[in-house]
Amino acid sequence: MKKILLLTLSIMGLSAAAQQTMTPEMLWSLGRVSAVGISKDGKSVIYKVSIPQVGENKSDAKFYSIPVNGGTATPLEKTDGLVADRNLSADGKWLLESKEIKVEKVNGSDYYPELQKSTVQIYDGLDYRHWDTWNNGTHNHVGYHPVDKKDNWTDVMPNEPFDSPQKPFGGDEDYIWSPDGKSIVYVSKKLSGTAYALSTDTNLYEYNIESKKTVNLTPDNAGYDMNPSYSPQGYLTWTRMKEAGNESDKNDIIVRFNGIDMNLTANWDGTVDAFTWSADGKKVYFLAPVDGTKQLFEVNFPGRTKIAITVQQLTDGVFDINHITGFSGDNVIVERTDMNHASEIYSYSLKKKTWKQLTHVNDAVYSKLALSKTERRYVTTTDGKKMLVWVVLPPNFDAKKKYPTLLYCQGGPQSALSQFYSFRWNFQLMAAQGYIVVAPNRRGMPGHGVEWNAAISKDWGGQVMNDYLSAIDDVSKEAYVDKARLGAVGASYGGYSVFYLAGIHNNRFKSFIAHDGVFNLQSMYGTTEEMFFTHHENGGAYWEKDNADAQKAYSQFNPINFVDKWNTPILIIQGGVDFRVPVGQGQEAFQAAQLRGIKSRFLYFPDENHWVLKPQNAMIWQREFFKWLKETL
């Protein structure tokens, strides 16, 4: 009897443990897994686990090795030499390395050396600040040095006021050795000042280490040329966007074959995220958004043959594949995630079409949780299109109950609303607090064809707003949705969406949250840093009186023009060093709400950019987010 009683209590304990739900503290205790690569001997996957230390307001990183076929992970004291180094030349003599080099006068002391205590900065053009950093006259330059003489570094861009890697996020994917080790191909946008801020014209440049001469390999393309690579046969490969000034144009894979640029994905109705060659050089594998997920694709490379180029989707499921690490025989090693699980490393069999999870960093946490349920829903829009809407239901969902519901507005505006796992906009966490989340793949998102992706440009407050309202109205027909407790939340363009909806929602919503949102398109145009973005998306400048697209954007699609209709509580969150959507946007919105007598709160992070990266700030963000919803919804 005693044994039975103990067993019963044990089962009850396990059952109770399984009913835990995600909390902000638990979310910020998860290990963040990222693959480094496959070991040189092909037997192991090397990966990193970063774990936030909220108390110390930092993150710690540890490295591990795990067999490519699965097994026990082994901690590593160092990773030097374990993975092939793409920055090492073919002959093993030279290493690529980038450095910040001072090449421009900006500070007062640069011009007036006798006044070293001055703090003035002097600019003759735009690009005086970027993302979260002021231009101080330094630029990223790629260079090379002998393997055993790191101090003997040769700059391939001497005295040039340009960047490679590209700012703010470029890394060593922006440069690569030629197969013979005699030249370096690198990415750079060789424009300065105002011209730089207005353009997306990055090019591939080839620097010969013997002649020291540089040649522009892509002078005829006015948009992005990025991600240089070489096929096993030595063909230069890269990604290209054609349209000048459009950062979200269709991204294609280009192969330079016998002097001709072959576009492998020209006739495919999608956009490429990242790619890698097969070992035999007959195929290119790539990642791309499709129908609210990110999947693995392949495209064949016909070479001289008359074989047709064909794109095939290789994986399918309710998950995102975020990174191709490499290959082990017929298996591809990738990072995979979904709305209930942070990234882990998986092996996918190209022959058997089967999955194997290799890392299990967060399994222990998830095993104790009651998970949310994610449902696909297809809603008919006001113009008769079918739109995918992700509906995330709370753990232990009961259709007989009524739940407060959040309309999630994605940023970008042209970024995929897929099975991502965010450590800020985390749907699992929102659902765990008892909210249904409605996340529409509205106009402007990749994964539903090039036309759908492009439809948002110059139409920020148009059809996309109808898409949002169609989604929330359709889901609100369900008996389990409490129509008296609807909220709308979002960041960046999603924050713009919240500001705009606040003026047109006709009392649908009871609460709003906008993070780093665009509130005033006119002042945004006057203070943001990447001018090509606002110029393209709005159709031009606000002073162009004969420009119909621009005038429509700055009047009809400008949230500031609808503040007289605001009547709903709103939480406004703003980063102090966000130069993409500068601090004035949040200040203007908060000031308007306060002066209108609307319940509002301003959550200001002076040392955060467009994101919230510091653990303690992130924790307060989560607590204030749910505190506001509890107060107002």
Secondary structure, DSSP 8 states (H G I E B T S, - for coil): -HHHHHHHHHHHHHHHHTTB---HHHHTTS-EEEEEEEBTTSSEEEEEEEEEEGGGTEEEEEEEEEETT----EEES--TTTB--TTB-TTS-EEEEEEEEE-S--BHHHH-TT-TT---B--SSS-SEETTEE--SEEEEEEEEETT-TT--EESSTT-S--SS-TTT--GGGEEE-TTSSEEEEEE----HHHHHH----EEEEEETTT--EEES-TT--S-EEEEEE-TT--EEEEE--STT-TTS--EEEEEETTEEEETTTTSSS---EEEE-TTSSEEEEEEEETTEEEEEEEE--TTS-----EEE---SSSEEEEEEEEETTEEEEEEEETTEEEEEEEEETTT--EEE---TTHHHHTTB---EEEEEEEE-TTS-EEEEEEEE-TT--TTS-EEEEEEE--TTT---SS---SSS-HHHHHHTT-EEEEE--TT-TTS-HHHHHTTTT-TTTHHHHHHHHHHHHHTTSTTEEEEEEEEEEETHHHHHHHHHHHHSTT--SEEEEES----HHHHHHH-S-HHHHHHHHSS-TT-TT-HHHHHHHHTT-GGGGGGG--S-EEEEEETT-SSS-HHHHHHHHHHHHHTT--EEEEEETT--SS--SHHHHHHHHHHHHHHHHHH-
